[in-house]
Amino acid sequence: MTLYQRFALITALFPLLLSIGILLIPVVRSYADHELAQQAAAKSHRWFWGHLLSAVAFVFSILVACCLAVYLHTTDVFRLAALTVPVMAVGAGLLAVGLGADGIGPLAVRKAGYPARAFFDGSSTWVTGTFIAGSVIYGLGQIGLMVAIQHTSLLAPGVGILVMIAAILFSVSSAIPSGYGLYLVAFLAWLIYLPISIALWSLTG
């Protein structure tokens, strides 16, 4: 297996992990409705593992960004690619914190003998703010990385445009306060990273 084929497998693993995590999380139509969120959190195992795996997926995506930066290290856009990695890392960290707090917080509050809604009522500003900030920062870094890739011959022009549009929509969708928004995030992650994974697999060297 070549180095680029290893990069291809790593790249494809991110949307896979993210999709599994998101599918595990019970759907909350609107996170602004704390009663709905409390009902979803009652499915404690799915709630916990879904949030945990989604958080791990975003942290894992930094490895993907590093792999793509290595691919770009001999190109004229390497400097741009290198700058995107720390930006994505900060965004991924904030997203992981938000997902971790949302996954553990209501279960811990319920364990202490209080309704899970108490967590959502008391932390909505902090958790939502952290998640939105992470979405914006991560999205900017990811878009920057896709811009760098557009300046190479890795993707066909039409595919490159699709990937760029998906990256822009990804940054918006991840901030939608609904479980259905998370499904859109998972779908867009495949649109972004699967074509890149396939293209990397076909490279030699």
KAMO-V494464 format. One record per backbone hydrogen bond with DSSP energy under -0.5 kcal/mol. CO is the residue of the C=O (numbers start at 0). NH is the residue of the N-H. Records with the same first field share a line. If there is no record, write none. Layout:
CO = NH + NH
This chain:
1 = 5
2 = 6
3 = 7
4 = 8
5 = 9
6 = 10
7 = 11
8 = 12
9 = 13
10 = 13 + 14
11 = 15
12 = 16
13 = 17
14 = 18
15 = 19
16 = 20
17 = 21
18 = 22
19 = 23
20 = 24
26 = 28
27 = 178
29 = 32
31 = 33
32 = 36
33 = 37
34 = 38
35 = 39
36 = 40
37 = 41
39 = 42
41 = 43
42 = 46
43 = 47
44 = 48
45 = 49
46 = 50
47 = 51
48 = 52
49 = 53
50 = 54
51 = 55
52 = 56
53 = 57
54 = 58
55 = 59
56 = 60
58 = 61 + 62
59 = 62 + 63
60 = 64
61 = 65
62 = 66
63 = 67
64 = 68
65 = 69
66 = 70
67 = 71
69 = 72
70 = 73
71 = 74
74 = 77
76 = 80
77 = 81
78 = 82
79 = 83
80 = 84
81 = 85
82 = 86
83 = 87
84 = 88
85 = 89
86 = 90
87 = 91
88 = 92
89 = 93
90 = 94
91 = 95
92 = 96
93 = 97
94 = 98
95 = 99
96 = 100
97 = 101
98 = 102
99 = 103
100 = 104
103 = 107
104 = 108
105 = 109
106 = 110
107 = 111
108 = 113
109 = 112
114 = 117
115 = 118 + 119
116 = 120
117 = 121
118 = 122
119 = 123
122 = 126
123 = 127
124 = 128
125 = 129
126 = 130
127 = 131
128 = 132
129 = 133
130 = 134
131 = 135
132 = 136
133 = 137
134 = 138
135 = 139
136 = 140
137 = 141
138 = 142
139 = 143
140 = 144
141 = 145
142 = 146
143 = 147
144 = 148
145 = 149
146 = 150
147 = 150
148 = 151
155 = 159
156 = 160
157 = 161
158 = 162
159 = 163
160 = 164
161 = 165
162 = 166
163 = 167
164 = 168
165 = 169
166 = 170
167 = 171
168 = 172
169 = 173
171 = 174
172 = 175
175 = 177
176 = 30
177 = 180 + 181
178 = 182
179 = 183
180 = 184
181 = 185
182 = 186
183 = 187
184 = 188
185 = 189
186 = 190
187 = 191
188 = 192
189 = 193 + 194
191 = 195
192 = 196
193 = 197
194 = 198
195 = 199
196 = 200
197 = 201
199 = 202
